[in-house]
Amino acid sequence: QTYQYLLQLAQQRGLTEAELNSSVQAELKPWLQANLALMDEASIYTIHGFCQRMLKQFAFDSGVMFSAEMVLDSERYLLQACEDIWRQHAYRLNEPQSRFLLSQYAGPQALMQTVRSRLARPDMTVLPALPTADFESLWAQTEAAFLALQAQCRNTNVADLAQLIADSGLNKSSYNKTNTPKWLGQIVAYGLGEFYPQPPSCSERFTQAFMSEKLKSGELPQHPVFSALEALLPLVRELNRLLDLAWQERIAARYFELLEQAGALTPDDLLRLLQAALAGPQGERLAAHIRRLYPVAMIDEFQDTDARQFDIFNRIYPPAEAGESPDDQHHSLIMIGDPKQAIYAFRGADIFTYIKARRNLTDEQRFTLDTNWRSHSQLIKGVNQLFAGNASPFIFDKDIEFINVKAGGRHDNNGFAANGRAQIPLQLWHDGKEYSRHGAQQTTASQCAEQIAALLNGAGTLAGQPVQARDIAVLVRSRKQAGWIRDALAQQNIGSVFLTRDSVFDSQEALDVFRWLQAIAHPSDERIVRSALATETQGYSAEKLHQLLNDESEWEKV
């Protein structure tokens, strides 16, 4: 594919294929070798590190203070922002409004947990858009709708409402004789009480939209209570959204203000500020400075970038405009990534950022590595067959297509064999039996452990050598499944290493070390020392501890 691209460029310049080959040998190959030798001299950054460097190096154009200090923990600034906004808005609320606020958030600390997740996704668009009314006016509208419901509830009998539902063509399994009167009783009781914008959860069941889905015959039941409820519920939803989103925007603004006042930068600020600077009045000048310093940028693992990161580099290295050839540009942005990994959001990947970047390029600017040099040919063939059987394996067919990969064949002599017979690398097991969920889980784990035990006991060879424990890995979807495999292996007297994302501080070993340190810090406290000796790593039994406590000389040795 690369050669075809070079041939196309050569033809545009009037060169024949023979002249291209001669040029490649005479000029391009030495040039590529020279650049490859100089790769170690290239500047290598994380994206955050690159942004920090650019903000400080071009502080006048970016508008960031020279003295700005990097902080990794900005929680205190965020908490202060939540407290400030809470004081500004919560203290002036009346009693019903305050109760409503506290039903949503216990205080600034609880509010901060919600705001933090929103700040992590600045590119998120909230639909539908925020209501234009302020909190007080929307509250007044909601209260007026509630009073209209209250007026209808005063003249309504719950039994009459229940009979209206029973006589209608609504699905009787959804509106049965047991639950329907209870639900209607809750709604009427709510309407007869004091105003509070939290109607019963069953209220949605009596809206036109919900009942339309459950209507089997005839017309929808009509009643003034249902009409009043229909008018109230959208206002309640808007009130909740306004409280959530409008406050979050104010808190975010206050949070950024506090960081700026303190001259502090968080990792997220590095991206936010550089993006804002590139989009500002001096943006083109700043981008030109960066391009002059780094005319070529290569982003590895591009599928793990997000929308903000891509926007930064797209502004620094803009694609060729209509009618402009990429060859006329004196800069280049090379994005290297695997689109099939872009579906893993837990790694920070954003599939739509990848798709947007891909669509910005022409076919001639996209290159694919179509040969796998690492895996056995049979494994590659099996994977190709597996995905080729699905007409739309990655959903976004035009942007993430499956391409059958060629096999380099370098490792075909290092195949896996069991009991002297070569094994197909990709296998799907099914014994034809029926299992309960629990039975299937336990059987799968035990069969896996039995197979591993057989391989380690001489049944398996890899590249002609006996299979070793280091050659085996078991991939599972959850920590619980990993625990089942570990327990099944233990029953076969096989040790295993459990790789997990859990913090090391949550491990038993960390707890033991903590108790030892406490004992060292407080050697005269017998209770703390006993606790340290009783840890799993020390392994003192209750009997041993009892003997020590009754033998002063032995205790002193400890």
N, C-alpha and C positions, 0 to 999 in steps of 0.2 A: 504493500500500500504506500509506503514511503517512497519507494522507487517510482511508482506511477505518478506520485505528486511531483517528484523532481523532473520526471520526463515531461509532464505537462508544463512546468515552468520553463524547461529548456525549449520546448516547441514554441512557447510564447515569445521567446527571444531568438527564434529562427535557427536553433541548434538541432542537429539530427541526433538519433539515439547513440550512434557511434561516437559523436563528438561529446555527448553527455558522459558516456562511460570513460572516455579519455580525460574529461574534465574532473570526474569523480576521483580517478586514480591520481591525477596530477595535482589537483588543488584541494578538492573537498575532503578527501580522506586524511591528508596531513593536517588540514585545518581542524577537523573533528578530533584527531588524536591530540593535537596541541590543547584544544579546549578541554578535553577529558582530563589531561594532566593538570590543568589549572582549576579543576573543580574544587579542590581542597581550599583554594583561596577565596571561594565565593562566600558571601555573607549568608549565614543560616540563622533564621529566627523562627520562633513561633509567631503566629499572627498577632497575638497580643504584644509580644516583644517588639515586633516590627512597628506596630502603631505607637508604642511608647517612644521608640527611637525617633520616629518622624515628628511626633508632637514636640519633643524637646529640641531636636535639631533645627526645626523650623518654627520656633515658638512664636515669632512675630506674625507669621502667616496663619498659624493654627489658633492663635489667641490663647494659648495655654501658658500659665505662669512658669517662669524658669524654676521657681522654688517649689513647684508642685511635688508633693511627696506621695509615693506609692503606698497604699494601705491594702492589706489583704482581707481585713475584717472591718466592714463598714456598718455593722449591725447597730452600733450605738447612734450613728447618724440617722439611720432609718427609723429607729425607735423614737428618737427626738422629733423627727418629722411627723410621725404618727401622733405623738403626744401634743405637738403644736396644733395640728389640724383638729384633733379631738377637742382641745380647749376652745379653739375658735368657733367650732360649730356645735359641739355637744352641750356646752354650758348655757346656751341661750334657748335650748329646746324646752318645751313644757313637759309636764309629767307623762302624758300618753306617748309623746314623741320620744322621750328618754327611755321609756319602757320598751318601745319598739326597737330603738337603737341597741339597747342592752340585750335584747333577744337575738340580735344578729351578731353582735360582738361584745364579749365580756369586758373589753377595755382596749387600750392602745396596743397592748402586747398581742392580743388575739387579732387585731386589725393588721398588725405587721406581718403575720404569717400569710395572710391573703395577698397583701401588697407585694411581698417578696417574690411570689411566683409570677405576678403580673410584670414586674420589672425585668424578669428573666426573658420575657418575650416581647420586646418593644415593637416588633413588626406585626404583632397580632391585631387583627381588625375585629372589632366587636359588632356583631349583627344581632338584632337591628340596632340602629344608631341610638345614642343616648337621647332621652326626652329633653326637649328644650326648656321645659318649666323647671323652676328651682324647687328645692325640697318643700318649702313652706306652701307654695301655691299648689303643688301636686298633692300635698297632704290634705289641703282644703278640698280639692276636687274628690279625693278618695273619701273623705269624711261625708261630703254631700251625697255621694253614691251610696254610702253605708246608711245614711238617714233615710234615703229612698227605699232601701231594702227593709229597714226597720219598720217603716210605715206599712209595708205590705205584710210583714210577718205578724203585726198586731191584729190583722184581720184574717189570718189564715189558721186553719186547723191542720195539724200534722196528718191526722187520719184521712182528711180530704185529699191532701197532696199524695199520700201513699196510694189511695184508691185511684187517683188520676193516672199514676204510673202503672198500676196493676191493670187498668182498663185499656192501656195503650198497646201498641204493637212492638214495644221494646222487648228485647231478648230477656226472658224471665230468668235465665241462669245468671245474667249480669245484674238484674234488678229483682232479686228474689224477695219473698215475703218476710224473711228474717232480717236482712240487712237494710233494705230500702227504708222502712220506717225509722230505723236507728239513724241512718244518714240524714234523712229529712228532719228528724228531731234535732240533730246537732246543728243543722243550718238555721232552723227557726230559733233555737236557743241562742245561737250566735247573734242573729239579727235583733233579738230582744234585749241583748246586753249592751254594755257601754262600747263605744267605738274603739276598735283595735284592729289594725290592718293585717290580721292573720286569720282569714276564714278557715273553717275546717278543711282538711285535706280531701274530703269526699266532695267538696263543692264542684270540682271539675266534672264530676259525673252527670251533673244536671245542666251543663252548657249545651247549646245547640250542636256544636261540633261533635262532642262526645256522644250525645244521644243519637245523632245521625248515623254514627258507625254501628250502633247497637239496634237500630230500627229494622225490624223484620217485615213489618207490613203496616199499612195505614199512614197516618200523619203523626208528626212529633207532638208530644203533650205540651200544651201552652198554659202558662200561669204567670201572673205578675211577679211572683217571687222569683221564678226562673229568669224573667227578663231583668229584674233588678240585680240579681246575682251576676248575670251576663255582663252588665255594665260595670259592676264593681271589680271583678277579677282582673281585667286588664290593667286597671289603675293600681291595684295592689302589686302586680308584677312590675309595673313601671317604677313604683316607689322602691321596691327592693333593688332593682337594677340601678336606680339613681343613687341609692345609698352606697352600693358596692363600687360602681364605676366612677362616679363623679368624685367621691372622696379619694379614690385611688389616684386619680389624675392630680388632684391637689397635693396629695402626699408625695407623689413622685416629683412634682415641681419643687416642693419644699426640701425634699431630700437632696436634689441636685444643687439647690441654693446653699444648703449647709455644707456640702462637700466643697463647693467653690470658695465659700468663706474660709474654710479651714485649710485650703490649699491641698486637699487630699484627692487622690485618684484611685479608683478601684479598677480591677481588671476590666469590668464592663464599661467603665468610663473611657478607657483607652480607645475602645471601638466607637463609642457614642460621640466622643469629642472629635476624633479624626473624621468620622463620617460627616458631622455637622460642619467642620471646617472646610471639607472638600465641597460641600453643598453651599457654602457661604460666598460672600462677595469676593474673597481672595482664593476661592477654591481652585480655579484653573491655574493660578500662579503657583499655588502649593503643589498641585499635581505635576506641574512642569518641573519644579525643583526636584521632586521625588523621582520622576522619570529620568532626569539628567543624572541623578546619583545612581539609580538602578534601572537602566533601560530595559532589562529583561527580568521578569519575576516568574518563578516556578512554584506552584502551590501543590504540594503532595497531599494525598488523601483528601482531594477536593470534595468528595461526597460528604465529608463531615463538616463543611462550612455552612454557615447560616446566611440568611438574607442580608444582614447588615455587613458581614464580612465580604460577601460578594460585591455589594454596592460600593464598598471602599475601593476594591481593586478594579472594579469596572470604571470608576471615575478616574483613577490614576492611569489606567491603561485602557482607554476607550477603544471599542472595536472600530473597524474601518466604516466610514459613512458611505451612503449610497454613491456609487460612481468612483469611490476611492479604492485603490488596490491595497491590500495588506502590505505589499512590498514597498509602498511609498511611505509607510510609517517607520519611524525610527525607534519603536518600542515594541515589546511583545509580552503577552501574558500567556503562560503555558499552564494549563490545569490538568493535573494527573489524578485520576481516581477511578474507582470501580462503581458504576452506577447501581449495581445489584446490592451493594452495601449501603446505599443511600436510604434503604427502607428501614434501617435500624435506628429508630429515633432515640433509643437509650444511649447511643453514642454521640448524640448531638447532630445527627444527620438531618438534613432538610431536603426531602426529595424534590420539592418544587424549586428550590434554589438551583439544584443540579439541572433540572429541566429547563429553567430559564437560561442558564449559562449555555447549555447545549444548543438551544434554539438561536442564540446570538451568533453561532458559528455556521459557516457554510460546510458542505460535505467535504470540500477539499481541505478544510482546517481540522477535521476530526480524524483521528487515527485510532485503530484498535489493535491490541496485541492478540493475535488470533492463534497463537501456539503456546501450549503449556509444556514447559521444559522440566517441571518438577515431579509430575505424577506419572503413574503407570498408564500405559495406553489403554488398558482395559477399564481402568477407573474413569478416564476421560470419556471413553465410549459409553459407559454406563450413565454418567451424568448427562451427557448429550441426549441419550435416549429418554432419560427421566423427564427432562424439561421439554424436549421436543414433543412429548405426548400431550402437552397442554397448549391449546391454541393461544392463550393469553397468560403466560406464566407470571408476568410482572405488571399486569393491568394496564400500565401506560405504554401500550405497544409501540407507538410511534417514537417515543422518547427513550424507552428502556426495552430494547428488543433482546431476545435471546439469540446468540450467535454460536453455532456449533464450533467448538474449539478443536484445533488440530493437536495431535500428540507429538511431542518431540522425541519420545521413545528412549530417552537417556537412561531411564530406570527400569526398563522392561526386564532386565536380567536380575533385578532385585525383588522378584516377586515373592508373594506369601504363599506358603503351602501348609496343609494340615494333613497329617497321617500320610505324608508322601505324595499327596495330590495337590496340584496347583489350584488355588482358590480364585473365584471371581471377586474382584475387589469390592464391588457394590452389590450387596445382597439385602433382600427384604425377607424377614422371617415371619411365617404364619403356620402354626401347627394344626389349624383347622378346628380347634376346640372352642367351646363357648366358655367365657369367664365372666364373673362379676367384676366390677371395677377394682375392688380391693384384691381379688384373686389374680387378676391380670397384672396388677402392679407387683405383687409379691413373686409371681411366677416369672415375670420378665427379669426381675432383679436376680433371682436365684439361677435362672438359666444363663444369664450373662456371667455370673460369678463362676458357674460350673465350666463354661467354655474357656474362661480366662485361666482357671486352674488346670484344665487339660493342656492348654497351650504352653503354660509354664512348666508342666511336667514332661515335656518332650514331644508333644503332639504337633507342635508348630515350628516352622522354620521361616526365617526372613533373610533373603539373599543368601540362602544356603546355610545360615547360622541359626542355632536354636533361638527361639523367641525369648527375649528378656523382659523383665517387668517394665523397663524404661521404654520399650517399644509400644506399650499399650496405653491408650487413653479412652475414657468413657465420657461421652458428652451427653448431658441431660438438660432438661428445660428448666428445672427448678432445684432449689436447695433440698427440698423434701425428697425428690427423686435421687439426688446424690446421696442422701442419708441412707436410702434403701440399698443402693449399690454398695456403699461402704459396709453396711451391716452384713450383706450377703457375702462380700469378700472376706470379712472377718470370720464368718462361719467356715470358710474354706482355708482359714489360717493364712490369708494373704493380706499384707499391709497395703495401705493406699494413702495417697496425698490428696486431701480435699481442698481444691482451689475454690475460693469464694470471694465475693465482694465485701463481705463483712469486715468491719474495722477490727484490727488486731487488738484493740482495747476491749473488745467484747469477748475475747477468748478466755478460757480458764487459766491459761498460763499468765495472761496479763493480770488477772485477779490475784493469782498466787504471788506474783512479783510485788503487787501493791501491798499485800499483807506482810511480805518480808520487809519491805521498806518501812512500813509502820512499826514493825517489831524492832528494827534497827534504830528508828527515831525515838522509840519509847521502850527501852529494854527493861525498865523497872515495872512495866505494866504487864502482869502475868496473863491477863486475859488476852491482850494483843499478841503476846509471844505464843500462847497456846494456839491461837487462831492460825498463826504462821506455821507452826509445826504440824497442824492438822490438815494443811493443804494437800492436794493430790500429788504435787511434786515432791513434798517432803515425806508424806505417807505415814506419819506417826499414827498408830491406832489409839483408840480410847484407853486400852489397857496400858500401853506404853506411856501415854501421857499421865495416867494415874500413878504409875510407878515413879515417874520423874517428880511429880508434885509431892510425893511422900518421901523422896530421897533428896535432901537439901544439897548434898555434895554433887550428885548427878545433875541436879537442876542448875547449879552454879556453873558446871561445865558447859551447859547449853548456852 
